[in-house]
Amino acid sequence: MALLARLGALVGDGSAPSGPELVEGPALRVTLVLEPATAGKLDMARLNVLNAEIRPFDGGLDAFAANAPLIRRTDMVVVEIDPENAKALAALEQFASGVGGRIPVVAAVHDLTISATRRLMRSAIADVLPIPFSLEELGQAIESGRERITQARTGDGPVRMAHIVAFQGALGGIGTSMIATQAAQLWAKDRSVLLIDMDLQRGNAALYLNLKPRLTISDLIEADDRLDGEFLKMVSERHQSGLSVVAAPADMNPLDSLTPDFIDRLMDQAAQQFDMVVLDMPGIWMDWTAAALQKADIIALVTQITVSGVQQARRQLDVFDANNLGERVRVVMNRMTPGLFGKYDLSDAESALRHRVHFALANDYPTVSAALDEGRSLSQIKMKARIEKEIRAMAAALTEEMTAMGATA
């Protein structure tokens, strides 16, 4: 334990560290949520001797707690805290209580005292570090966190936490579910993928895949606290492509049937059971849709080049920005008509949106309609169709982005 660790030199002060004894096993992913002044004194290069993948985060605890994709790629977090600040301490204790079962939370404190240590350790905090802390002290805290994780889990190493991609339409009827189902089939070729149709009133994902599921997301809602990984797999329907699908209800359900708490449980279970989770989202904003989008690594906003399509997409982008999700959004312009030389002109759309259009998809009604009617992939309907190539390129580009974000296991 690093509870009353010695007043060692701050990592990076140039002193020769005695060096913690390295242990075998997978490297833990450790996020340091420190104040800029503290983080600025760290020599990140010297931390490489520890058996851990260490990265700083300077957005503060509130921003880290709201960044679900980063939390999923974190095995242990070190948070700088002033124990005399009651509000900040309460926020840290609440966060630690929420994620403590999966992520050990270590408090880092200036002028650490015995009374402050006791106060912190009476909460869900896993360990306490003094600021400044030495390389050895940080190493001891990491190994303490590793032991805590091992005790809480079966098997070795970090729990698999999937990447999550959400598809949301700027308005209805513009092909969001088509794009989500086609991309999900491509991803399912070399990994386990779960597609969840979150549209409780107009969901068509199962229909587009020619599935007739016995169970739907309604059964997961009714399960409530009994929802676990095995039940999730039982509810999901298997498609011929290998894709697993949680279908929308057969009947229209009230939009408030879902809650943020249920979304948290569902996303956590899905992310642990599959390599990738694809969300087919309704184009509405409620507490639970915001909670689902907060969980996503990437949000694909689907629209088209019409007055209403561009206007509604701009409004959606404003809401994403207001919820600190703007950096995760990738705009997909559907039903495009190429120009004289076979190229798309996106300049006017990007100017109106004040945002880059990341992907453009051709308007190919015969191929798309046949694929959806038969529940098959576009390539099975028409090999080398332009829209098939474009969706394949989009899926590959998003895969590359997610790979760069970090491993899921």
SULLIN-V448663 format. One line per field, one symbol per residue. ss: DSSP state (2 for helix, 1 for strand, 0 for the rest). phi: phi as a letter, one per 40 degrees, with the letter a starting at -180 (. if undefined). Layout:
ss: ???
phi: ???
This chain:
ss: 0000000000000000000000000001111110022220000222222001111110022222200222220001111100000222222222222220000111111100022222222000001111100022222222222222222200000000001111111000000222222222222000001111100000002222000000002222222222002222222011000001110000000022200222222222222220011111100000222222222001111111002222222222222222000222111111110000000000222222200011111100222222222200022220000222222222222222222220000
phi: .bdbccccccdgcgccccgcccbchccccbbbcbcdccccccbccccccccacbbcbbcgcdcccccddcccbbcabbbcabccccccccccccccccbdcbbcbbcbbcfcbcccccccccccccabbcbcbcccccccccccccccccccbbgbgcccbccbbbbbccacgbgccccccccccccccbacbbbbccccbbcbdcccbfbbccbbcccccccfcccaccccccccbccccgccbcccccbcbdccccbdccddcccccccccbcabbbccccbbbdccccccccccbbcccaacbdccccccccccccdccbfbdcccbcbccfcbccdbgbcbbcccccccfacccbbbccbcdccccccccgbcccccacgcdccccccccccccccccccchccb
